[in-house]
Amino acid sequence: MKSLRHAVALLVPALIAMLGTAAAFLVFAIARRVVTPSPRAADTEILAVDTGAQTIELSRTPDTELPGRYGLFTTGTHGYVKLGAVLSADATRVRRKLLTQIESGAKIDRAAGFSGWYYSSPSELHLPWENVLIGSPAGPCPAWMFPAASSTWVIQVHGRGVTRAECLRAVPVFHSLGMPNLVVSYRNDGEAPRSKGGSYALGASEWRDVDAAISYALRHGATRVLLMGWSMGGAIALQTAVSSAHREAIAGLVLDSPVVDWRGVLRFQAREEGIRDPFPALAMNALSSPLTARLSGAEFVISFDKLDMVARADELTVPILVLHSEDDGFVPADASHALAEARPDLVTMPTFTGARHTKIWNYDQIGWTSAITDWMAANGFTASE
Protein backbone atom coordinates (compact mmCIF):
# COMPACT_ATOMS: atom_id res chain seq x y z
CA MET A 1 0.00 0.00 0.00
CA LYS A 2 2.86 2.35 0.81
CA SER A 3 4.39 1.75 -2.63
CA LEU A 4 1.02 2.43 -4.28
CA ARG A 5 0.65 5.74 -2.48
CA HIS A 6 4.20 6.57 -3.53
CA ALA A 7 3.38 5.76 -7.15
CA VAL A 8 0.28 7.96 -7.07
CA ALA A 9 2.26 10.77 -5.49
CA LEU A 10 4.65 10.58 -8.45
CA LEU A 11 1.99 10.07 -11.10
CA VAL A 12 -0.21 13.07 -10.35
CA PRO A 13 2.59 15.66 -10.67
CA ALA A 14 3.70 13.88 -13.84
CA LEU A 15 0.18 14.11 -15.30
CA ILE A 16 -0.05 17.78 -14.37
CA ALA A 17 3.34 18.45 -15.90
CA MET A 18 2.39 16.66 -19.10
CA LEU A 19 -1.07 18.20 -19.60
CA GLY A 20 -0.85 21.41 -17.65
CA THR A 21 -2.63 22.03 -14.37
CA ALA A 22 -5.94 23.14 -15.86
CA ALA A 23 -6.08 20.24 -18.30
CA ALA A 24 -5.24 17.67 -15.64
CA PHE A 25 -7.96 18.98 -13.35
CA LEU A 26 -10.39 18.86 -16.28
CA VAL A 27 -9.58 15.20 -16.86
CA PHE A 28 -10.28 14.34 -13.21
CA ALA A 29 -13.43 16.49 -13.22
CA ILE A 30 -14.79 14.65 -16.26
CA ALA A 31 -14.02 11.30 -14.66
CA ARG A 32 -15.75 12.26 -11.42
CA ARG A 33 -18.89 13.33 -13.27
CA VAL A 34 -19.07 9.91 -14.90
CA VAL A 35 -19.18 7.97 -11.63
CA THR A 36 -20.72 10.43 -9.18
CA PRO A 37 -24.50 10.17 -8.64
CA SER A 38 -26.10 13.54 -9.25
CA PRO A 39 -29.58 14.99 -8.75
CA ARG A 40 -32.03 15.25 -11.62
CA ALA A 41 -31.24 18.22 -13.85
CA ALA A 42 -33.71 21.09 -14.21
CA ASP A 43 -33.68 20.95 -18.00
CA THR A 44 -37.08 22.53 -18.68
CA GLU A 45 -38.59 25.93 -17.97
CA ILE A 46 -42.27 26.28 -17.11
CA LEU A 47 -43.45 29.41 -18.91
CA ALA A 48 -47.16 29.43 -18.01
CA VAL A 49 -49.92 27.33 -16.44
CA ASP A 50 -53.58 27.76 -17.35
CA THR A 51 -55.55 26.16 -14.50
CA GLY A 52 -58.85 26.83 -16.27
CA ALA A 53 -57.94 24.99 -19.46
CA GLN A 54 -55.56 22.68 -17.57
CA THR A 55 -52.66 23.33 -19.95
CA ILE A 56 -49.00 24.10 -19.39
CA GLU A 57 -46.46 25.96 -21.53
CA LEU A 58 -42.86 24.76 -21.50
CA SER A 59 -39.65 25.90 -23.12
CA ARG A 60 -39.29 24.05 -26.41
CA THR A 61 -36.61 21.34 -26.42
CA PRO A 62 -36.15 18.10 -28.38
CA ASP A 63 -37.84 16.34 -25.43
CA THR A 64 -40.70 18.71 -24.57
CA GLU A 65 -41.92 18.77 -28.19
CA LEU A 66 -42.32 14.97 -28.34
CA PRO A 67 -45.84 13.60 -28.80
CA GLY A 68 -47.12 11.20 -26.17
CA ARG A 69 -47.50 11.10 -22.37
CA TYR A 70 -44.69 12.21 -20.06
CA GLY A 71 -43.97 13.55 -16.60
CA LEU A 72 -42.51 16.75 -15.19
CA PHE A 73 -40.64 17.06 -11.92
CA THR A 74 -41.52 20.40 -10.37
CA THR A 75 -41.04 22.21 -7.09
CA GLY A 76 -43.80 23.94 -5.21
CA THR A 77 -47.33 22.67 -4.58
CA HIS A 78 -47.03 19.78 -7.04
CA GLY A 79 -43.94 17.60 -7.07
CA TYR A 80 -44.66 15.48 -10.13
CA VAL A 81 -47.04 16.46 -12.91
CA LYS A 82 -48.26 14.26 -15.76
CA LEU A 83 -48.32 15.69 -19.26
CA GLY A 84 -50.49 14.78 -22.23
CA ALA A 85 -50.64 15.76 -25.89
CA VAL A 86 -48.89 18.70 -27.50
CA LEU A 87 -51.63 21.26 -28.26
CA SER A 88 -49.52 23.91 -29.98
CA ALA A 89 -45.91 24.94 -30.44
CA ASP A 90 -43.79 27.71 -31.87
CA ALA A 91 -40.05 28.21 -32.09
CA THR A 92 -39.56 28.67 -28.32
CA ARG A 93 -42.68 27.33 -26.55
CA VAL A 94 -44.71 24.14 -26.35
CA ARG A 95 -48.23 24.01 -24.91
CA ARG A 96 -49.33 20.62 -23.59
CA LYS A 97 -52.41 19.20 -21.93
CA LEU A 98 -52.11 18.65 -18.18
CA LEU A 99 -53.12 15.19 -17.00
CA THR A 100 -52.56 16.13 -13.36
CA GLN A 101 -55.14 18.55 -12.02
CA ILE A 102 -53.53 21.84 -10.93
CA GLU A 103 -55.69 24.11 -8.83
CA SER A 104 -55.89 27.87 -9.17
CA GLY A 105 -53.31 29.54 -6.95
CA ALA A 106 -50.98 26.53 -6.84
CA LYS A 107 -47.33 27.51 -6.57
CA ILE A 108 -45.07 25.96 -9.20
CA ASP A 109 -41.52 27.14 -9.73
CA ARG A 110 -40.26 27.76 -13.25
CA ALA A 111 -37.39 25.25 -13.15
CA ALA A 112 -38.49 21.67 -13.86
CA GLY A 113 -37.20 18.33 -15.11
CA PHE A 114 -38.82 16.56 -18.08
CA SER A 115 -39.29 12.82 -17.62
CA GLY A 116 -40.34 9.74 -19.52
CA TRP A 117 -41.42 7.93 -16.35
CA TYR A 118 -45.09 8.94 -16.53
CA TYR A 119 -45.90 6.70 -13.55
CA SER A 120 -44.23 7.78 -10.32
CA SER A 121 -45.50 5.13 -7.86
CA PRO A 122 -46.60 1.49 -8.15
CA SER A 123 -50.12 2.22 -6.89
CA GLU A 124 -50.82 4.15 -10.10
CA LEU A 125 -50.80 0.89 -12.08
CA HIS A 126 -53.82 -0.48 -10.16
CA LEU A 127 -52.18 -3.89 -9.90
CA PRO A 128 -51.44 -5.94 -6.76
CA TRP A 129 -47.97 -5.14 -5.44
CA GLU A 130 -45.88 -5.21 -2.28
CA ASN A 131 -42.63 -3.82 -0.95
CA VAL A 132 -39.86 -6.40 -0.52
CA LEU A 133 -36.20 -6.27 0.45
CA ILE A 134 -33.46 -8.00 -1.53
CA GLY A 135 -30.47 -9.04 0.55
CA SER A 136 -27.52 -8.07 -1.64
CA PRO A 137 -23.78 -7.69 -0.99
CA ALA A 138 -24.45 -3.95 -0.65
CA GLY A 139 -27.14 -4.51 1.99
CA PRO A 140 -30.95 -4.66 1.87
CA CYS A 141 -32.12 -3.23 -1.45
CA PRO A 142 -35.81 -2.23 -1.65
CA ALA A 143 -37.86 -3.61 -4.53
CA TRP A 144 -41.45 -3.63 -5.71
CA MET A 145 -42.99 -7.04 -6.32
CA PHE A 146 -45.96 -7.39 -8.69
CA PRO A 147 -47.13 -11.01 -8.30
CA ALA A 148 -48.56 -13.13 -11.14
CA ALA A 149 -48.95 -16.80 -11.97
CA SER A 150 -45.98 -17.60 -14.23
CA SER A 151 -42.78 -19.18 -12.96
CA THR A 152 -40.87 -16.90 -15.34
CA TRP A 153 -40.21 -13.63 -13.52
CA VAL A 154 -39.21 -10.29 -15.02
CA ILE A 155 -36.54 -8.39 -13.08
CA GLN A 156 -36.36 -4.74 -14.07
CA VAL A 157 -33.26 -2.57 -13.61
CA HIS A 158 -33.41 1.22 -13.86
CA GLY A 159 -30.83 3.58 -15.32
CA ARG A 160 -28.27 6.09 -14.12
CA GLY A 161 -29.36 9.05 -12.01
CA VAL A 162 -32.95 7.83 -11.60
CA THR A 163 -34.83 5.33 -9.45
CA ARG A 164 -36.92 2.21 -10.01
CA ALA A 165 -40.03 4.27 -10.82
CA GLU A 166 -38.51 4.56 -14.31
CA CYS A 167 -39.42 0.89 -14.85
CA LEU A 168 -43.11 1.07 -13.98
CA ARG A 169 -44.15 1.67 -17.59
CA ALA A 170 -43.13 -1.87 -18.51
CA VAL A 171 -44.92 -3.69 -15.68
CA PRO A 172 -48.38 -3.90 -17.36
CA VAL A 173 -47.19 -5.54 -20.59
CA PHE A 174 -45.40 -8.35 -18.73
CA HIS A 175 -48.17 -8.66 -16.15
CA SER A 176 -50.68 -9.11 -18.99
CA LEU A 177 -48.63 -12.15 -20.02
CA GLY A 178 -48.97 -13.56 -16.52
CA MET A 179 -45.42 -12.79 -15.43
CA PRO A 180 -44.41 -11.49 -12.00
CA ASN A 181 -42.38 -8.27 -12.03
CA LEU A 182 -39.61 -7.54 -9.54
CA VAL A 183 -38.58 -3.89 -9.90
CA VAL A 184 -35.27 -3.52 -8.09
CA SER A 185 -32.89 -0.91 -6.75
CA TYR A 186 -29.10 -1.16 -6.57
CA ARG A 187 -26.21 0.37 -4.63
CA ASN A 188 -25.82 4.16 -4.70
CA ASP A 189 -29.09 4.85 -6.54
CA GLY A 190 -30.56 6.85 -3.66
CA GLU A 191 -32.88 4.06 -2.47
CA ALA A 192 -30.55 1.09 -1.97
CA PRO A 193 -27.62 1.23 0.48
CA ARG A 194 -24.67 3.44 -0.27
CA SER A 195 -21.34 1.71 -0.82
CA LYS A 196 -18.27 2.96 1.00
CA GLY A 197 -17.22 5.18 -1.90
CA GLY A 198 -20.76 6.08 -2.95
CA SER A 199 -19.93 6.05 -6.67
CA TYR A 200 -21.28 4.26 -9.71
CA ALA A 201 -19.26 1.46 -11.24
CA LEU A 202 -21.25 1.67 -14.51
CA GLY A 203 -22.47 -1.91 -14.10
CA ALA A 204 -19.17 -3.43 -12.98
CA SER A 205 -20.36 -3.92 -9.38
CA GLU A 206 -24.09 -3.10 -9.53
CA TRP A 207 -24.77 -6.41 -11.31
CA ARG A 208 -24.16 -8.18 -8.00
CA ASP A 209 -27.31 -6.57 -6.58
CA VAL A 210 -29.28 -7.81 -9.59
CA ASP A 211 -27.76 -11.25 -9.11
CA ALA A 212 -29.10 -11.15 -5.55
CA ALA A 213 -32.54 -10.31 -6.99
CA ILE A 214 -32.33 -13.38 -9.22
CA SER A 215 -31.52 -15.47 -6.15
CA TYR A 216 -34.54 -13.95 -4.39
CA ALA A 217 -36.79 -14.81 -7.33
CA LEU A 218 -35.54 -18.41 -7.46
CA ARG A 219 -36.20 -18.82 -3.73
CA HIS A 220 -39.74 -17.50 -4.14
CA GLY A 221 -41.03 -19.66 -6.96
CA ALA A 222 -39.28 -18.55 -10.13
CA THR A 223 -37.70 -21.19 -12.34
CA ARG A 224 -36.22 -18.69 -14.78
CA VAL A 225 -36.00 -14.93 -15.20
CA LEU A 226 -36.01 -12.25 -17.87
CA LEU A 227 -33.86 -9.21 -17.18
CA MET A 228 -35.06 -5.84 -18.42
CA GLY A 229 -32.59 -2.97 -18.24
CA TRP A 230 -33.14 0.71 -19.00
CA SER A 231 -30.12 2.79 -20.15
CA MET A 232 -27.33 2.04 -17.62
CA GLY A 233 -29.67 -0.67 -16.36
CA GLY A 234 -29.05 -2.31 -19.73
CA ALA A 235 -25.32 -2.32 -19.02
CA ILE A 236 -26.04 -3.84 -15.60
CA ALA A 237 -28.32 -6.49 -17.10
CA LEU A 238 -25.67 -7.42 -19.68
CA GLN A 239 -23.00 -7.71 -16.98
CA THR A 240 -25.36 -9.89 -14.96
CA ALA A 241 -25.96 -12.11 -17.98
CA VAL A 242 -22.25 -12.89 -18.36
CA SER A 243 -21.25 -12.86 -14.68
CA SER A 244 -24.15 -14.22 -12.62
CA ALA A 245 -23.87 -17.38 -10.57
CA HIS A 246 -27.42 -18.03 -11.81
CA ARG A 247 -26.71 -17.72 -15.53
CA GLU A 248 -28.63 -20.91 -16.29
CA ALA A 249 -31.80 -19.27 -14.90
CA ILE A 250 -31.56 -16.18 -17.15
CA ALA A 251 -33.79 -16.90 -20.14
CA GLY A 252 -33.58 -13.60 -21.99
CA LEU A 253 -32.86 -9.87 -21.93
CA VAL A 254 -35.02 -6.88 -22.85
CA LEU A 255 -32.94 -3.71 -23.17
CA ASP A 256 -34.44 -0.24 -23.55
CA SER A 257 -32.02 2.46 -24.76
CA PRO A 258 -29.14 0.39 -23.34
CA VAL A 259 -25.52 1.27 -22.73
CA VAL A 260 -23.75 -1.56 -24.56
CA ASP A 261 -20.28 0.05 -24.67
CA TRP A 262 -19.47 2.94 -22.33
CA ARG A 263 -16.62 4.33 -24.42
CA GLY A 264 -18.85 5.44 -27.26
CA VAL A 265 -21.47 6.83 -24.87
CA LEU A 266 -19.00 8.91 -22.90
CA ARG A 267 -17.30 10.26 -26.01
CA PHE A 268 -20.68 11.24 -27.44
CA GLN A 269 -21.82 12.94 -24.24
CA ALA A 270 -18.50 14.80 -23.96
CA ARG A 271 -18.83 16.08 -27.55
CA GLU A 272 -22.37 17.25 -26.80
CA GLU A 273 -20.93 19.37 -23.99
CA GLY A 274 -18.12 20.73 -26.15
CA ILE A 275 -15.39 18.57 -24.60
CA ARG A 276 -13.09 17.24 -27.30
CA ASP A 277 -10.49 14.53 -27.52
CA PRO A 278 -8.24 13.60 -25.89
CA PHE A 279 -10.02 14.54 -22.64
CA PRO A 280 -12.78 11.87 -22.64
CA ALA A 281 -10.21 9.16 -23.38
CA LEU A 282 -7.89 10.48 -20.67
CA ALA A 283 -10.79 10.50 -18.18
CA MET A 284 -11.61 6.88 -18.98
CA ASN A 285 -7.95 5.97 -18.65
CA ALA A 286 -7.90 7.64 -15.25
CA LEU A 287 -10.92 5.60 -14.12
CA SER A 288 -9.37 2.37 -15.38
CA SER A 289 -5.94 2.86 -13.84
CA PRO A 290 -5.17 1.52 -10.34
CA LEU A 291 -3.07 4.63 -9.76
CA THR A 292 -5.74 7.21 -10.52
CA ALA A 293 -9.15 5.52 -10.17
CA ARG A 294 -9.80 6.82 -6.67
CA LEU A 295 -8.56 10.29 -7.55
CA SER A 296 -11.14 10.17 -10.33
CA GLY A 297 -13.97 9.39 -7.93
CA ALA A 298 -14.23 5.66 -8.55
CA GLU A 299 -14.38 3.23 -5.66
CA PHE A 300 -12.59 0.57 -7.68
CA VAL A 301 -10.81 0.37 -11.02
CA ILE A 302 -13.38 0.35 -13.84
CA SER A 303 -12.43 -1.87 -16.75
CA PHE A 304 -14.02 -0.44 -19.87
CA ASP A 305 -12.91 -3.56 -21.76
CA LYS A 306 -15.10 -5.72 -19.51
CA LEU A 307 -18.01 -3.31 -19.97
CA ASP A 308 -17.74 -3.49 -23.78
CA MET A 309 -20.42 -6.03 -24.62
CA VAL A 310 -19.84 -5.79 -28.35
CA ALA A 311 -16.34 -7.13 -27.79
CA ARG A 312 -17.77 -9.76 -25.42
CA ALA A 313 -20.74 -10.64 -27.62
CA ASP A 314 -19.64 -14.26 -27.96
CA GLU A 315 -20.22 -14.72 -24.20
CA LEU A 316 -23.94 -14.03 -24.56
CA THR A 317 -26.18 -17.08 -24.75
CA VAL A 318 -29.83 -15.97 -24.49
CA PRO A 319 -32.28 -14.12 -26.75
CA ILE A 320 -32.04 -10.34 -26.51
CA LEU A 321 -34.57 -7.68 -27.52
CA VAL A 322 -33.06 -4.23 -28.02
CA LEU A 323 -35.41 -1.22 -28.09
CA HIS A 324 -33.38 1.82 -29.10
CA SER A 325 -34.43 4.99 -30.90
CA GLU A 326 -32.12 5.92 -33.76
CA ASP A 327 -32.01 9.53 -32.54
CA ASP A 328 -31.61 8.72 -28.86
CA GLY A 329 -29.69 11.93 -28.15
CA PHE A 330 -28.02 10.63 -24.99
CA VAL A 331 -26.93 7.01 -25.55
CA PRO A 332 -26.22 6.55 -29.25
CA ALA A 333 -27.69 3.44 -30.88
CA ASP A 334 -24.40 2.58 -32.62
CA ALA A 335 -23.28 -0.02 -30.08
CA SER A 336 -26.75 -1.59 -30.02
CA HIS A 337 -26.52 -2.02 -33.79
CA ALA A 338 -23.01 -3.42 -33.44
CA LEU A 339 -24.26 -5.96 -30.91
CA ALA A 340 -27.09 -6.96 -33.24
CA GLU A 341 -24.60 -7.38 -36.08
CA ALA A 342 -22.23 -9.40 -33.89
CA ARG A 343 -24.98 -11.73 -32.65
CA PRO A 344 -27.81 -11.85 -35.21
CA ASP A 345 -28.65 -15.30 -33.86
CA LEU A 346 -29.62 -13.78 -30.49
CA VAL A 347 -30.44 -10.10 -30.96
CA THR A 348 -33.73 -8.72 -32.25
CA MET A 349 -33.68 -4.96 -32.84
CA PRO A 350 -36.81 -3.39 -34.33
CA THR A 351 -36.47 0.12 -35.74
CA PHE A 352 -37.67 3.12 -33.75
CA THR A 353 -37.10 6.77 -34.61
CA GLY A 354 -38.08 10.06 -33.03
CA ALA A 355 -38.44 8.78 -29.48
CA ARG A 356 -35.15 9.92 -27.96
CA HIS A 357 -33.72 8.36 -24.76
CA THR A 358 -35.84 5.82 -22.80
CA LYS A 359 -39.04 7.37 -24.19
CA ILE A 360 -40.12 4.84 -26.81
CA TRP A 361 -43.04 3.74 -24.59
CA ASN A 362 -44.16 7.37 -24.29
CA TYR A 363 -43.73 8.18 -27.97
CA ASP A 364 -45.07 4.96 -29.50
CA GLN A 365 -46.70 2.81 -26.82
CA ILE A 366 -48.40 0.54 -29.37
CA GLY A 367 -45.18 -0.13 -31.31
CA TRP A 368 -43.15 -0.59 -28.13
CA THR A 369 -45.68 -3.00 -26.64
CA SER A 370 -45.99 -4.97 -29.87
CA ALA A 371 -42.21 -5.30 -30.12
CA ILE A 372 -42.11 -6.90 -26.67
CA THR A 373 -45.15 -9.15 -27.04
CA ASP A 374 -44.06 -10.35 -30.50
CA TRP A 375 -40.57 -11.12 -29.23
CA MET A 376 -41.96 -12.88 -26.18
CA ALA A 377 -44.20 -15.06 -28.35
CA ALA A 378 -41.38 -15.82 -30.79
CA ASN A 379 -39.18 -17.00 -27.94
CA GLY A 380 -41.78 -19.09 -26.15
CA PHE A 381 -42.46 -16.80 -23.17
CA THR A 382 -46.18 -17.39 -22.83
CA ALA A 383 -48.78 -16.73 -20.16
CA SER A 384 -49.37 -20.48 -19.74
CA GLU A 385 -45.96 -21.15 -18.17
Secondary structure as UniProt FT lines:
FT   HELIX           2..19
FT   HELIX           21..35
FT   STRAND          44..50
FT   TURN            51..54
FT   STRAND          55..59
FT   TURN            62..65
FT   STRAND          70..73
FT   STRAND          80..89
FT   STRAND          93..98
FT   TURN            104..105
FT   STRAND          111..115
FT   HELIX           122..125
FT   STRAND          130..136
FT   TURN            137..138
FT   STRAND          139..146
FT   STRAND          152..157
FT   TURN            160..161
FT   HELIX           164..170
FT   HELIX           171..175
FT   TURN            176..178
FT   STRAND          181..184
FT   TURN            187..188
FT   TURN            202..206
FT   HELIX           207..219
FT   TURN            220..221
FT   STRAND          224..230
FT   HELIX           232..243
FT   TURN            245..246
FT   HELIX           247..249
FT   STRAND          250..256
FT   HELIX           262..272
FT   TURN            273..274
FT   TURN            277..278
FT   HELIX           279..288
FT   TURN            290..297
FT   TURN            304..307
FT   TURN            309..312
FT   HELIX           313..315
FT   STRAND          320..323
FT   TURN            326..327
FT   HELIX           334..342
FT   TURN            344..346
FT   STRAND          347..348
FT   TURN            357..358
FT   HELIX           360..363
FT   HELIX           365..378
FT   TURN            379..380
FT   TURN            383..384
//
